[in-house]
Amino acid sequence: MTESPASARPTPAGADPTSPPDTAGAPAREQPAPHVPAPKPPALDPPVPDSAAADPSGREVPGRRQIRSTDTRAALGSVLSGVSAAMTAAGLGVVFAVGVVLVAVVVDTLGGGATAPDDILRTAGHIWLAAQRVGIDVSAEPSESAVRLGIVPLGVTIPVVIVLVRAGRRCSVAAARRGGARFPVMALAACAVLYAALAYVIALSSATPTLRPVPERAPVAAFVAALVFGGYGAVRAGAYRGLSARMPRQVSDRAAPFLAPAKAALASGVTGALLLAVGGTVVLIASTITHAGDVGGMVDRVADGLPETLALALLCAALLPNAVVCAVAYASCAGFAVGVGTTIAPTDVTLGAMPALPLLGAVPEATSAAGWCTLAVPVMAGIGAGLVAARRTHADRLWTTVGTAAAAGVVTGALAAVAAWLSTGAAGTHRLAQIGPHVWTTAGAVTAEVGAVAVATAAVAGLRRRTRRTERTSRATKRPRPRPAAKAAS
């Protein structure tokens, strides 16, 4: 065996044979760089508030002044948003009332009449205030005792409510963009306060010796309406979503299991209320067709000419939602009154002298089998509420479904109570001091009827869903498993 040249090379004298060979003549090999761990980023300290950066002598630094000026500007902008929304809501409401008055004025002018512009604005102000349950004192002479009119024309109230909801949505969303939940609250408060002030001014400026809105009730009613419906618009717009995150954790954890059933109960109750309104409309139309002769006779006795007929039609249109609420009260067997001591219900009809209003011509004069058929209205509302409650709750929790349906009946009864209260008022003194549904009787009857039917419907629907789910599970477990494929022969 021959030795390689490297092994045959002699070792220099004095050199250690175990030392590595000299590589001076060989190309240098690149040594890897030692691994050095990357430095960790320094921990960021929380921002120091400007108040902590103040000078020890007590003088404020410029940053603190800047933050204060920013908050002040945001608060001022929120208040201005509320002011703008209030002025827009009041203006649109009055403009709508002016439009209603102008229709009658134009027809009256074509018939040879004349109406002063001041009277148009005053009448529009009266209508706008009456739509928010502000009473109006009426007297033939300034020296005579006044008769208070307290009936709310819901046909005008509905557009006013829509305008207030949009106003609350507009001002709260504009304020929420500035950050924080306090700015939408400021905007809504400014909107409600200015809206109440405008209502008070309109009540004072539209007063006449014979027609005088109640000035002390105007700001209270307007403030409550703006706060309630404006707040609803703000909540629907999502302006207060950050408030739930600021709740204590214990409260939020305890309330979390009830949020879904509460939303389901609210949706089911609103569904029941809408179905009640549809059923009441059907009952009113059927009664009007049945008593068409009486309705036409009242129109002929009251209206004489086109202007009076149109004015009467506008009045009936404004009171049409009130008639629908009375039909709902009739269908629930609670009944309504057209004067003190009167009752119109499927179980009893007690009438007296009634005002010559065409809508009252559809009032039944005695009990009949058709009156008992109206009981289908709360039954259908309860079925709809129960189905929605069963659909929005879990299939395995039957008691939760039943409880949600019962709560839906309470929500429907509460909404019916509010509608009945708004539809009740006075059209004069003595016997005409009470016109409209019986509020508490209607609320109790609607709650009991709709709630009972909703609970039964939700229970049946929940049991059916549970049965179907059990059948599907049993079929899945009984299904034969596929046999394993035969092993290939070796």
Secondary structure, 3 states (H helix, E strand, C coil): CCCCHHHHCCCCCCCCCCCCCCCCCCCCCCCCCCCCCCCCCCCCCCCCCCCCCCCCCCCCCHHHHHHHHHHHHHHHHHHHHHHHHHHHHHHHHHHHHHHHHHHHHHHHHHCCCCCCHHHHHHHHHHHHHHCCCCCEEECCCCCCCCEEECCCCHHHHHHHHHHHHHHHHHHHHHHHCCCCCHHHHHHHHHHHHHHHHHHHHHHHHCCCCCEEECCCHHHHHHHHHHHHHHHHHHHHHCCCCHHHHCCCHHHHHHHHHHHHHHHHHHHHHHHHHHHHHHHHHHHHHHHHHHCHHHHHHHHHHHCCCHHHHHHHHHHHHHCHHHHHHHHHHHHCCCCEEECCCCEECCCCEECCCCCCCHHHHHCCCCCCHHHHHCCHHHHHHHHHHHHHHHHCCCCCCHHHHHHHHHHHHHHHHHHHHHHHHHHCECCCCHHHHCEEECHHHHHHHHHHHHHHHHHHHHHHHHHHHHHHHHHHHHHHHHCCCCCCCCCCCC
